[in-house]
């Protein structure tokens, strides 16, 4: 849904979708299915899981950024809705941001 706003809508998922994040998640999931069929693939499995964990952060981060922008240009009537949507996404993204920049996370939380 947000991929067009961030330029991540250039992949053919195969079900009509175009999100590259979703495409990569599907590819990693399918690869894990194969890797888990035999022993000795722990390093590759860990690599795929690490990649998937990073990809799962994209949606909340994109949503947080999108609704931060929408809140900054919203009319007084629309502002509460935009802020509520933003809080839903930013609340999910805050732990990731806190890991890398505690001051930035505190600033997002305060807004």
KEKE-3310 file (N, C-alpha, C; in steps of 0.2 Angstrom, whole numbers, plus 5000, padded with zeros to 4 digits):
npx = (5004:5010:5021:5022:5024:5037:5045:5047:5040:5042:5043:5037:5026:5018:5006:4999:5003:5015:5025:5042:5047:5038:5040:5053:5052:5043:5052:5063:5056:5052:5064:5069:5060:5066:5079:5077:5074:5085:5099:5113:5112:5112:5119:5115:5101:5100:5105:5095:5084:5088:5088:5074:5069:5074:5067:5054:5053:5052:5038:5032:5041:5040:5026:5026:5034:5026:5014:5019:5022:5009:5002:5009:5004:4990:4973:4964:4953:4956:4968:4968:4965:4975:4986:4983:4984:4997:5003:5001:5009:5021:5023:5025:5037:5046:5054:5064:5070:5075:5085:5095:5096:5093:5089:5083:5072:5066:5062:5053:5043:5039:5033)
npy = (4994:5006:5006:5013:5026:5026:5021:5007:4999:4990:4977:4961:4952:4941:4938:4949:4959:4972:4975:4976:4973:4963:4954:4950:4944:4933:4926:4923:4916:4905:4900:4896:4885:4876:4875:4870:4857:4848:4844:4854:4867:4878:4890:4897:4897:4905:4917:4920:4922:4933:4942:4942:4947:4960:4965:4965:4976:4986:4990:4996:5007:5014:5017:5025:5036:5041:5045:5054:5064:5066:5071:5083:5091:5091:5095:5104:5097:5084:5080:5073:5060:5057:5058:5047:5036:5038:5036:5022:5016:5022:5018:5004:5005:5012:5004:4998:5010:5015:5006:5010:5024:5033:5046:5051:5042:5045:5058:5056:5049:5059:5068)
npz = (5000:5004:4996:4984:4987:4992:4983:4982:4974:4963:4959:4953:4962:4959:4962:4958:4966:4969:4978:4983:4995:5000:4990:4992:5005:5002:4994:5003:5012:5005:5002:5014:5017:5009:5013:5026:5025:5025:5035:5041:5036:5044:5045:5033:5035:5046:5041:5031:5040:5047:5037:5034:5046:5046:5034:5039:5046:5038:5034:5046:5048:5036:5036:5048:5044:5033:5039:5048:5039:5034:5045:5047:5037:5038:5039:5052:5056:5051:5058:5070:5066:5057:5066:5075:5066:5063:5076:5078:5068:5071:5084:5082:5076:5084:5094:5085:5081:5093:5096:5088:5089:5102:5106:5095:5094:5106:5102:5092:5099:5107:5098)
capx = (5000:5014:5027:5023:5027:5044:5049:5048:5034:5045:5044:5031:5026:5015:4998:4996:5006:5021:5030:5048:5048:5034:5043:5059:5050:5041:5058:5066:5052:5052:5071:5069:5057:5071:5085:5075:5073:5091:5104:5119:5111:5111:5121:5110:5095:5101:5106:5088:5080:5090:5086:5067:5068:5075:5062:5048:5054:5051:5032:5031:5045:5037:5020:5028:5036:5021:5009:5022:5021:5002:5001:5012:5000:4983:4969:4963:4948:4959:4974:4967:4965:4982:4990:4982:4987:5005:5005:5000:5015:5027:5023:5029:5044:5050:5059:5070:5074:5078:5091:5101:5097:5088:5087:5078:5066:5062:5059:5047:5038:5036:5028)
capy = (5000:5012:5005:5018:5032:5025:5018:5000:4995:4989:4970:4957:4947:4935:4938:4956:4964:4975:4977:4973:4970:4957:4949:4947:4940:4927:4922:4921:4910:4899:4897:4893:4879:4871:4874:4866:4850:4844:4846:4857:4873:4883:4897:4900:4898:4911:4923:4921:4924:4939:4946:4943:4952:4967:4967:4966:4983:4991:4993:5001:5013:5018:5020:5031:5042:5043:5048:5060:5069:5068:5075:5090:5095:5089:5101:5103:5091:5077:5079:5067:5053:5056:5057:5041:5032:5038:5032:5015:5014:5024:5013:4998:5007:5015:4999:4998:5016:5016:5002:5014:5031:5034:5052:5051:5038:5050:5064:5053:5047:5065:5071)
capz = (5000:5004:4992:4979:4990:4994:4977:4983:4971:4956:4959:4952:4967:4956:4964:4957:4970:4967:4984:4983:5002:5000:4985:4996:5010:4999:4992:5009:5015:5000:5002:5021:5016:5006:5018:5032:5023:5026:5040:5039:5033:5050:5043:5028:5038:5050:5036:5029:5046:5049:5032:5035:5052:5043:5030:5042:5049:5033:5034:5051:5047:5030:5039:5053:5040:5029:5043:5051:5034:5033:5051:5046:5032:5039:5042:5060:5056:5049:5062:5075:5063:5055:5072:5077:5061:5064:5082:5077:5064:5075:5090:5080:5073:5090:5096:5080:5081:5099:5095:5084:5091:5108:5106:5089:5096:5111:5099:5088:5104:5110:5093)
cpx = (5004:5020:5028:5026:5034:5048:5051:5043:5036:5045:5037:5031:5022:5008:4995:5000:5013:5027:5036:5049:5044:5037:5049:5057:5047:5047:5062:5062:5052:5059:5072:5066:5062:5076:5083:5073:5079:5095:5110:5118:5110:5113:5117:5104:5095:5101:5099:5083:5082:5088:5078:5065:5069:5070:5055:5048:5052:5044:5030:5035:5042:5030:5021:5030:5030:5016:5012:5021:5014:5000:5003:5008:4992:4979:4967:4958:4951:4965:4973:4968:4972:4987:4989:4985:4995:5007:5005:5007:5021:5028:5027:5036:5049:5056:5065:5074:5078:5085:5097:5101:5091:5085:5082:5072:5062:5059:5053:5041:5035:5031:5022)
cpy = (5006:5012:5010:5024:5032:5022:5011:4996:4993:4981:4967:4952:4940:4935:4945:4961:4966:4977:4973:4969:4963:4952:4946:4943:4933:4923:4919:4915:4904:4896:4893:4886:4874:4870:4869:4859:4845:4848:4850:4864:4879:4890:4900:4901:4905:4918:4925:4924:4931:4944:4947:4948:4959:4969:4968:4973:4988:4994:4998:5007:5017:5021:5026:5037:5045:5047:5054:5066:5071:5072:5082:5094:5094:5095:5099:5097:5084:5076:5074:5061:5052:5055:5050:5035:5032:5035:5025:5012:5016:5020:5007:4999:5009:5010:4999:5004:5017:5012:5006:5021:5033:5041:5053:5047:5042:5055:5062:5052:5054:5069:5067)
cpz = (5000:4999:4987:4981:4992:4988:4978:4979:4964:4955:4957:4957:4964:4957:4962:4961:4967:4972:4984:4990:5002:4996:4989:5001:5008:4997:4997:5012:5011:5001:5009:5021:5013:5010:5024:5031:5024:5032:5037:5036:5038:5048:5038:5031:5042:5046:5033:5034:5047:5043:5032:5041:5050:5039:5033:5046:5044:5033:5040:5050:5041:5033:5044:5049:5036:5033:5047:5046:5034:5039:5050:5041:5033:5041:5049:5061:5055:5054:5067:5072:5060:5060:5075:5073:5062:5070:5081:5073:5068:5081:5088:5078:5079:5092:5092:5080:5087:5099:5092:5086:5096:5108:5100:5091:5101:5107:5095:5093:5106:5105:5093)
residu = (UNK:UNK:UNK:UNK:UNK:UNK:UNK:UNK:UNK:UNK:UNK:UNK:UNK:UNK:UNK:UNK:UNK:UNK:UNK:UNK:UNK:UNK:UNK:UNK:UNK:UNK:UNK:UNK:UNK:UNK:UNK:UNK:UNK:UNK:UNK:UNK:UNK:UNK:UNK:UNK:UNK:UNK:UNK:UNK:UNK:UNK:UNK:UNK:UNK:UNK:UNK:UNK:UNK:UNK:UNK:UNK:UNK:UNK:UNK:UNK:UNK:UNK:UNK:UNK:UNK:UNK:UNK:UNK:UNK:UNK:UNK:UNK:UNK:UNK:UNK:UNK:UNK:UNK:UNK:UNK:UNK:UNK:UNK:UNK:UNK:UNK:UNK:UNK:UNK:UNK:UNK:UNK:UNK:UNK:UNK:UNK:UNK:UNK:UNK:UNK:UNK:UNK:UNK:UNK:UNK:UNK:UNK:UNK:UNK:UNK:UNK)
# end
